[in-house]
Amino acid sequence: MTTNRTTRVALVLSVILFAASLTQDAFCVSGICSDWPGWSILLFGALGHTSWFANPLLAASWIAALFSRRVPALILAFAALGLAGSFMFETNVITNEAGMANPVTGLREGYWLWLASMGFGVVAAAFARKMPVKL
């Protein structure tokens, strides 16, 4: 398995941005912005929002790009980017166990880092190809 340098750099940046997004607040509901850091959304987000499914799609695209599978990596990365981007258009989100939706009043750094991670996943996928082994 030999991938090109651009793919490796983009993969590393995607992983770093993803990890950084976990430490930041992702969105605000009803004007309160400190209740939902990225790590908590990663753990519990599947319970309330379809955009959460961008996470396993991104991970699968990382693996496909790492193994130089360009077409599957691109499909997975674009699907992840689309799902992640769809959260920008949400007006309400469920934020408690009671299932009550609250209005989204803003997007924070964690969301933008997460979205950038998806973008670099697309770049990694676009450049994923096997390099010839030099003897």
ZAMARGU-4260 file (C-alpha; in steps of 0.2 Angstrom, whole numbers, plus 5000, padded with zeros to 4 digits):
<rodrens>
0) 5000/5000/5000 | 5008/5016/4994 | 4998/5032/4993 | 5004/5048/4986 | 5010/5062/4997
5) 4995/5073/4994 | 4983/5060/5000 | 4993/5057/5016 | 4994/5075/5020 | 4975/5078/5017
10) 4971/5063/5027 | 4982/5069/5042 | 4974/5086/5040 | 4956/5079/5040 | 4960/5068/5055
15) 4968/5083/5065 | 4953/5095/5060 | 4941/5081/5066 | 4950/5079/5082 | 4950/5098/5085
20) 4931/5099/5081 | 4928/5087/5096 | 4935/5099/5108 | 4925/5114/5103 | 4906/5119/5104
25) 4897/5115/5088 | 4881/5125/5089 | 4870/5136/5099 | 4852/5132/5104 | 4841/5146/5111
30) 4856/5157/5113 | 4866/5145/5124 | 4882/5139/5115 | 4891/5130/5129 | 4881/5114/5131
35) 4886/5104/5115 | 4905/5101/5113 | 4909/5090/5098 | 4914/5075/5108 | 4896/5074/5116
40) 4888/5076/5099 | 4899/5061/5092 | 4893/5050/5107 | 4875/5055/5107 | 4871/5064/5090
45) 4865/5048/5081 | 4850/5049/5093 | 4843/5065/5086 | 4850/5070/5069 | 4854/5062/5052
50) 4870/5073/5049 | 4878/5063/5063 | 4880/5049/5050 | 4893/5059/5041 | 4905/5053/5054
55) 4905/5035/5049 | 4905/5039/5031 | 4920/5050/5034 | 4929/5036/5043 | 4925/5024/5029
60) 4932/5037/5016 | 4948/5039/5026 | 4950/5020/5025 | 4946/5019/5006 | 4958/5033/5003
65) 4972/5025/5013 | 4970/5009/5003 | 4970/5020/4986 | 4952/5016/4982 | 4948/5033/4974
70) 4930/5030/4968 | 4923/5023/4984 | 4933/5036/4994 | 4926/5050/4984 | 4908/5043/4985
75) 4909/5041/5004 | 4918/5058/5006 | 4906/5068/4996 | 4891/5059/5005 | 4899/5064/5022
80) 4902/5082/5016 | 4884/5083/5010 | 4877/5076/5026 | 4888/5087/5037 | 4883/5103/5026
85) 4865/5099/5028 | 4866/5104/5046 | 4868/5122/5041 | 4850/5122/5035 | 4842/5115/5051
90) 4831/5126/5061 | 4828/5115/5076 | 4838/5101/5085 | 4834/5089/5099 | 4845/5092/5113
95) 4838/5083/5128 | 4831/5066/5133 | 4813/5072/5132 | 4815/5073/5113 | 4810/5092/5113
100) 4817/5102/5099 | 4826/5118/5102 | 4829/5132/5089 | 4847/5132/5082 | 4853/5150/5085
105) 4871/5148/5078 | 4885/5138/5072 | 4901/5137/5082 | 4920/5133/5079 | 4917/5115/5081
110) 4905/5113/5067 | 4916/5123/5055 | 4931/5112/5060 | 4921/5097/5057 | 4915/5103/5040
115) 4933/5107/5035 | 4938/5089/5040 | 4925/5083/5028 | 4932/5094/5015 | 4950/5088/5017
120) 4942/5070/5016 | 4936/5075/4999 | 4953/5081/4994 | 4962/5065/5001 | 4949/5055/4991
125) 4952/5065/4975 | 4971/5062/4975 | 4970/5043/4981 | 4979/5032/4969 | 4992/5019/4970
130) 5010/5024/4967 | 5021/5013/4958 | 5034/5004/4969 | 5051/5009/4965 | 5064/4995/4964
</rodrens>
